Amino acid sequence: MIDLFKGQSLKSITSINFGKVVDPRYNAGGDENPFLVGNIIQPTSSLTKIILPFAFDWNSLSIDVKQNLRVISLMFRDPYQPIPFNPIDFPNLRHVHTKPNRQGIFPDIPSCVNTITFLGPVSWRVIDTFSKANISTLRVRLYDLEKNLYLNKITSLKKLVLFSSSTTICQNQFNYFINDMGFDYYGSSLSIQSNTKKLIYIKRDSETNHSTITNNNNNNNNNNNYQIDQQQVVSTPTSINNNNNIILPNTIINKIIKMTWKLRERCTCVYEKETIQKWIKIGYDILKDEQELDRFNEMKNNCPTHFSHTQPYKPLTYDLKSSNRSKLQLGLINKDIFNYIAKNCFSIVDLEYHRENATQHIKNQYCVAFKHFTTIIGSSDQHFPRILLNIKDNHPHITKVILYNLDYLQDIIKLLPNLSSIDFSKPRTNSYGNIDITNLHKLKHLTKLDLTSAYFGDDSRLIDEIKDMPLKKLCLSNNFLYRKLPLWLKQSITKISASPFWGYLDQFPNIQHIVIDNRFSRDSSWCKLPNTVTKVTCTEEIGFLPHNKSVRKVILKTRWQENITGPFLFLKTLSSPQCSHVQTIIYCCPDTFQVPNDLFNDFKYQIDYSRTSLDDNKPQYLKLSRINQNPVSNQDSSSTDIFKRYCKIM
């Protein structure tokens, strides 16, 4: 230990905590000073805190060290050997760690101390002694507090900090201090190293000292009556000074939180084309290039997902579990952000995984989910109607459903009147036969209806149901039904599904997005799209793209991977000069993937990010942008840089 502190390297250390160190010699009744502390502390040290597990003669330290110390440990020598201590020599002392000896006696507390960490049972005798001291903060283990303890006898006490080895705290523990002892719960934090939770309570009559704390001050402000209002308008100026920190209006902070939440779905630590070619050319010798490695680490640090990860990972290999873990970290910043995320960000719930226990999550105030969701993914079993009844308080807020079958469509129409989107494009099994679509017209807010996995034949029942609905997006498996739509609805629709034989598209003057089912078409080069179409979703065949210059974005959903490079051969086609109009590609794959090295010399696209999606069967999405596309404006670039720096700080 002495050798560790020799030289200049550790002179800048401000804190030493050996409070939990156990020495076998001490337990066996041997030397009570297993560390020669006096020898390792140099007069020129910067130490302000020294915590030891045994009694120590603080008078043995030099004058310079005594004057710097703010936190120390005060212990008794067993059985009755107090160590002389002169508080005058410690002018900055404010906090002591202490515990009783075997007879329950502990050292006298200097009058200059206002914070005590007590490492033993807090009995009536301890309370009586503390009431004679001038302490404002008491830090103690939760299980050391005796029941019905009258802490109010310590009239100077303003703050109570409880340590618990259990990460789950019961409600009755909150009620005891709040209702019986006159404290308000202020916040909590979790120490990963010691697996200990710290609970903070503030004396109710001292709240005025904390009333100026705002919702974006990164402490654990857990006032039970305080909630963030998404629409709150702050009347104060945008630059407010609080504790020397510039803060922002709530509306701006809420947008930053929501943007950060959404970007936690994405992995941006991917390489541009030039970097990949360089690494392929140099090989493993690239690991000797410190400058290149620094650039790689900087790329990872700017990723909104992996910026806090220290373990190795593969770029672009990113699953839903990692996404959710990264998102939920935001909810641990403080209670206000937790409430905002619960009310605004956790918007999608998959009922396939929350059947009978959905009610338990709803009633659990510490669960971030099931508080305010707008999208549900429908379970495919017979319990779905009962599950819907369990979440009846959320029915008015649900606007989107993704269904695995249509057996319970009537229950959905009856219970969810505010739906704006019904998606039946990703079923477990195709639905053929009789589908009850009656009362569909009662959904007055429905603008998107995707029934591509349901077959209706030439039956006009569906047309009769939707002819007066405000639909903007309508995807059907039977393309002939489009011809039967009324004229006003054809003019309103902006998205449809279509087969390669689309002789009716000119009837939709405002069509912008077409979903093409060309799984069984080997050649679509002859197909011509309306000039209004700027976005296409398709499967494998993309021969029609060179002849349709209006298309700017392509979403390519593969159903299987024939071999390692097969799914990426489309990049060669799109990289040709004939496809220069395609600026953005979203590649959807049923499994994680890596772009083959031999393709980077051919294609003209760079990888923007990889992401996962909760509401699709495709676990992995890859976004690519054409390298020669128009540069981003200075304003957008500046905003991106600011946000990346913000994500890195958080």
N, C-alpha and C positions, 0 to 999 in steps of 0.2 A: 504493500500500500504506500509506503514511504517513497519507493522508487517511482511510483505512478505520478506523484505530485512534484517530482524534481524537475527543474528546468523551467522554461517559459510557456510550454504548451498548454498547461492547465491553470495558468494564473487568472484567466478570464472567467473561470467557473464561478457562478454566484450561489449555487445551492448544492449541498450534500445531504442526502437522506439515507441513513443506514437504519431507519427505524424498525424495519422488518427483518434485519439480519440476525440469524441465530448462530451463536458460537458454541460449539460443544463443550469447550472448557468452562464457559460461564454456567451452562446448565448442570455441569458436573460439580459445581461448587469451587471452581478454580479461580483464575484471575478474572476479576470483574471488569477489567478494562482490556478487552481483547484487541482494541485498536489504540495505537499510540497517536491519538489525534493531535496532541500538542506538537508533535514533530512534523506532521505533514502540512500544517497550516502555516504559510509564510506570512510575515508582516505585510508584504506587498500584495497579498491576495485580494480578490474582489468578493469574497464570500459574504453573503447577507443572511444565509440560512444554513444551520447545521442541526440535523436531527440524528440522535444516537439512541440505541436500545438500552442503554445503561446509564447509571449516574456518572457524571463527569464534573471535574473541578474547572468551571469556566474561568476562575480567577487565574488559572495557569496560562491563559492566552495573553498575547501582547496587547498593549493599549490600542494600537491601530485596528486590530481585528475586533476587539470588543466594541469599538465605536461604530463599526460597520454593521454588526449583527442586528437583524430585525426579528428573526425567528430562531428559537433554540428549544431544546428539550430539557425539562427539569425533572429529575428523578431522585428518589431516596436511596441511600445505602441501607440495605436490610441489616438488622431489624430497626434500629433507631438512630441512624447516623446521618443527620442532615449535613449537607455540604454548604459551607458558607457561600453566600451570594450577595454581592453588593450591586443593586440596580443602578447606582450612580455611574458606575463604570460602563453602563450599556444605555447610552442616551437615546438610541433609535429602536430599542426593543419594544415590539408591539404584540408579539404572538409567541405563545409557549405551548409545547406539547408536554403533557404530564400524565402520570398515572399513579394510583395509590400503591403503597407497599403492602406487605402481607397482612398488616394490621389495619388496612384501610385508610392509612394516613398518607397525605400527599403534601408536597412542599408549599410554602406560602407563595401566593401569587403577587408579584410586584405591582404597585399601583399604576405603573406606566403601561401595563399590558391591557389591551382591549379585546383580544381574541384568544380563546383557549381551545385546544384540541385535547379532549379528555379521553384517555385510552383505558377505560375501566367502567364498571357499573356506576350509573349516576343515581345515587341514593338520596334520601332526605338530608343526610349529613353533608353530602357534596353540594346540594342545592343551598343549604344554609351557609356554607363557606363561600360559595360563589356570590351569594347575595351581598356579601360584605366587600366584594371587589368591584371594580369599575369596568366590567366586561360588557361589550355590546354584541359579540358574536360567540356562540358556543357550537363547537364541532364535536359530534359524538356518534358512536355506532348505534344504529337503530335498536338492536337487540339489548343494548346496555341501559336503555331507558326503562325504569320501573313503571308499572301501570299506575294511573291516577297521580302522577307526579305533578306537583304544583310549580311549574317553571315560572309562573308570573311573580313568584317571590323575588326573582332576580329582576329588580325594577329597571336596571340599565340595559337588559337584554333586548336587542332589536332584530337579531338575525339568528336563525337556528339552521344548522347544516347537519343532516343525518346521512350516515353511510350505511349501506345495506349490501350484503353479499348476494342477495336475491335480486335478480333483474326485474322481477315481477312484484309490483307493490299493490297491496289490496286497498280497496276503497275505504275500509274502516280505519286504515292508518292515516289516510288523508282527513277523514272526518274528525278524528280525535284531536289533531293539532289545529284544525280550522274551527271546529265548533266549540271544543272544550277549552282550548288553550289560547284562543284569540290570535292565531297566526293565519296568514294567507299563503297558499302554495305559490311559489315564485318560479320554479323551474327545476329541471333535473339534467344530469349528464351521466354518461357511462364511461368508465375507464376500462378499455379493452385489456390493458396489461394485467390489472388486478381483478377484472370481472366484477367491479364494484359500482353500484349506482349511488350517486350523490343527489339528495333531495334538499332543496332550499326553501325555507319558510321565512317570511318577513312579518314582523309584528304589525298588527293592523293599524295601530296608532302612529306608526312610522312610515306609512305609505307615501306621505307627502314628499319624502326624500327620493322616491322612485317614480313619481307621477310623470316626469318628463321623458321617460323612456319611450321611444317610438317603436313602430312595428319593424323597422329595418335595422335596429341596433342589434348586432349579432350576439346577444346574450339570450339566456333562456327565460324570456318574458312569458310567463304562463298565467297571466291574470285570467281567472275563469270567466270573467264577464266581458273580456275584450275579444273582438273578432274583426277580421278584415272585411270590409265591404268592397266588393269588386268595383262597384260604381261610385265609390267614395271620391268626392272632389275636395282636394285640400286647398283651403283658402289662403294658406300661408305661402310666401314666395318659394320658388323652386330651390333656392339655396338657403338652407336653414343650418345654423351652427348649433350643434349639441355635443357637448364634451369634446369640442375641437374637431368634430367630424362633420363633413358636409353630407347631408342626407337629401333624399329625393322624395317627391310626392308619392303617395300610395299607388296611384294609377300607373306610374312608371315602374315602380318596384314590382307590382303585380304582373305587368307585361314581361319583365325580365324573368320572373319566376316561371311563368308559363312557357316562355321561349326556351328557357333552360330545360324544363321538363320535357318538351317535345324533342329537343336536340339530344337528350340522353338516349333516344332510340337509334342514334346514328353513330357510326364509327368513321371518322374522317382521317385517321392516321394511315393513309394509303399513299402510295408513291406516284409521282408524276412519271411520264414516259421516260424522260431523260434519266431520272434516278434509277429506274429499273434497268435500263440498258447499261448504265454504268456498273451496277452491282453484278449483272450477268457477266459482263466483260472481265471484271477484276476478280470475281469469285470470293473465296474466303479471305483473301488478302485485304478485302475492304475493312475487315475488323481491326487492321493496323492503322487505319486512317482516322485519327481522333477527330479531325474536323468533320468528316462525313458522319461519324457516330454522333457527334453533338447535334448535327443537323437532323439526324433520325430521331434523337430524343426530343428535340424541339417540336418535330412534327407530331410525336406522340403526346407531348404536353399540351398541344393546341387542340387535341381531340376532345370533344365534350364528354366522351364516354371513358376513355382510357387515361385521362390526365392524372388520375389519382392511383392508378394501378402500378404496382412494383413487380409483380410476377410476370414471367414471359407470356406472350400471347402472339397469335397470328393475326395480322391485319386482315380485315374483311371477314374473319371468322367470328361471328357475333350472334349470340342466341338470345331468346326472349328472357331467360333467367338473368343474364348479365344486364340486360336493359332494365328490368324491374329493380334489381339490386341497386343499380346506379341511380335510378329515379328516386327510390325510397330514401336514399341518403339526404335528399333535399328536405324531406319531412322532419329530419332530426336537427335542423338548424335552430328552430325555436317553435313554440306552440302556435304563434300566429301564422307562420308559413305552413305548418302542419294543417291548420284549419283552412287556409286558402287552397292548398293542394286537394284536400278532401272535398271541398265544395266546387272546385273548378277544373282540376286536372285529371283526376282518376275517373275518366268518363266511360270506360269500356269494361264490362263485366261479362265473363264467360260463364253462363249458368251450367254448363256441362260439368264444371268442377266445383260448383257451389249449389248443391241440391238442397238437402234438408238443413244444412248449417248456415244458409244464407241469413236467416233471422238472427243467429248468434252474432254474425259480423255486423249486422245493422245496429244492434243494441250495444255493441262494444264501442264506447266513445273513444277508445285508443286505437281503433282500426281505421286506417285511412280510406279503405274501400267501402262501398255500399252507402256512402253518405249522399252523393249527388252524382249519379251517372246518367248518361244520355244514350248509351248504346248497349244493347244486350245481344249476346250470341246465344241462340236458342238451343236448348238441350233436345236431343232426339228421342228421349224416352217418354213414358206415359206420365211422369211426374211434372212435366213442364207446366200445365195449368196451375197446379198447386204451388209451384215455385213462384209463378207470377203473382199469386195472391199474397205470398209472403213479403213481396216488395211493393205492396200497393201504395205506400207513401211516395214512391218514386215514379209512379205511373204518369203523372202529368209532365214529368221532365224527360221521359224517354221519347226520343225522336227517330231512332234508327234500330232496326232489328236485322240480324243476320241469321237465317234459318237453315237448319239441316234437313227439315222436311216441312210439309205444309199441312200436316194432320191437325194442327191446332191453330190454324189461321183464324177461325172464328173467335177463339178466345182472345187472340191478339187484337183483332179489330174491336172487340167489345171493351177490353181493358186498357188499350193504349190509343186513345183518340187523337193524340197529337203527333202521330207518326208522320215523318216526312220522307222516310226511306225504308223500303223492304227489299232485302237482298236474298235471293234464293239461287245463287250462282255457284255455290260450293257445297252441294249436298253430300251426305254419306252414301245415298243411293238415289238414282234418278226416279222422279215421280211421274208415273204414267197412270192413266185411268181417270177416275172421277176425282176432281179437286173442287172442293166447295169454295167458290170465290164470291158467294153472295155477300152483300153488305160492304163490299170493298169500296163502294162509292161514298160510304160514310166517313172515310178518312179524308177530310176536307183539306188537310195540309200536305198530303202526299205529293211529292215532286219527283221521286225516284222509285221506279218499280223494275226490279230485275228478276225475271222468271225464266231465265235461259235454261234452267234444269228441269222445267216443268213443261209437259207437252199438252197442248190444247187442241191440236188438229185444226180444222177450219171452223171450229165452234165459235159463234159470235157472242157467246155469253160474256166473255172477257171484254169485248169491245163495248157491250152495253153497260158494263160496270164502270169503265174508265173514260167513257166519251166526254164526260163533263168535269173531269178532274184536272187540276193544274199541273199536269206532268211536264217535266223538262227532260227527264231521262227515262227511256222505256226500252228495255232489252227483253226480247222474246225469242223462244226457240223456233217458232214457226214464222218465217219472214213474210208469208202471204197475209198474215193478219195486219201487217202495216198498211196494206192497200185499203183496208176497211175503216181506217181511222177517219174521223171527221176532218175537214180541211183546216179548221182553226187549231186543232191539236197538232197536225202535221207542221204547221207554222210555228208552233210553240216549242216543239221538241228540239233539243240540241245534241242528244246522244241516243244512238240505237245500236242494236246488234245486227249483223248482216253476214250472209254467206258470200262466196266469191261471185255469185250470180245476182248482182244487185241492179237490176234494171229499173227499180222504183226509187232510187235515192234522190232523183231530181224533184221528187214530190216534197222534200224536206228542205226548204230554202235556207234555214238557219242551222243546219246540222254542222257540228264542230268536231264531234268525237264519235268514232265508229269502232265497235268491237267486232272483229272479223274472226269467224270460226273457219279456219282454213287447214284444219288437221288433215283433211282427206283430199286436199288439192295440191297437186305437184307443180303446177305452173299457174301463177296469178299475174304474170307480167302484162297480160293484155287488159287487165282491169283498170278502169279509170274512176277516180273519186271526184266528187264535187269540189270546186275550188275553195269552198268554205271550210273544208275539213282540215284541221291543223293537228289533230291528235288521233293516233290509231293504236288499238290494243289487238294483238294477234298472237299466234302460236309460232310454228316453225317457218312457214313460207312467207318470204318478204320480197318476192320478185316484182310486186306491184309498186314498190317504193320509188325506184328511179324515175318513173313516169308520172309521179304525183308530187309536184314541186311545192304544193301548199302544206304538206305534212312537215311539222317542226319537231314533233315529239312522238316516239315509238315506245310502247310498253310491250315487251316480248316475254310471254309466259311459256316456259318449256314444261313439258309433262314428264320427261325423263331425260337422262343423260346417256347418250349412246356410247360415248367414250370420253376420254379426258379433254380432247380439243374440239369434239363435235359441236357442243353447244355454243362455242365461241367463233365458229366459222362465219356467222352472220356479221361479225365485226369487219371482215375483209370486204364483204359486199357494201356495207354502209360506209366504209372508208374510201370508196371509189369517188371520183369527182362527180359522178352522176347522182350521188346521194348527199352532196354537200349541204343540201337544205335541211337535213335531219340534224338538229342541234342537240337534242337530248335523247338519251336511251335509258329506260328503266328495265333492267334485266332481272327476271324473277325465276328463281331456281328452287326445286324441291329439296335441295340439300346444300350444305356449305361448300364452298368452292374456292379455287385459286386460279387466276388467269395464267394460262400456259406462257412460258417465257418466249417461245418462238413466235407468238402473235404480236408482241410489242413493237416489232420492227415494221409491221404492216398497217396497223390500224391508226386512225387519226383522232382517237378519243382519249380523254383522261378520266380517271376515276375520281368522282367527287366524294362519295361516301357509300358505306354499306349500312343497311338498316334491317330491322325485323319488323314484323307486323302482327298484332294480336288478332286482327279480324280477317285473316286469310290463311289458306292452306300452305302458302309458300313461306317458308321460314326465313328466306334470305333474299334481300333486294340489293341490287347494285345500280347506282346512278352514274352515268357517264355523260360527259359534255364534250362537244367537238372542240378540238384545240384551237381552231381558227375562228371561233365564234367571236362576236363583238365583245370587247372588254367591258368589265363592270365599271360603272360610273364611280367617280371619286367618293361621292357621298355614300354609296353602298359599300365600297371597300372600307371606308373609315368606320362605318357602323359594324361591319364584320370584325375588324380588328379590335374595336372596343369590346364587343361581346366575347371574343375569344379570350381577351385579357380578364374579363369578368369571370368567365367559366374557370379560368386557371386559378383565380383567387379563391373561388368557392370550393 
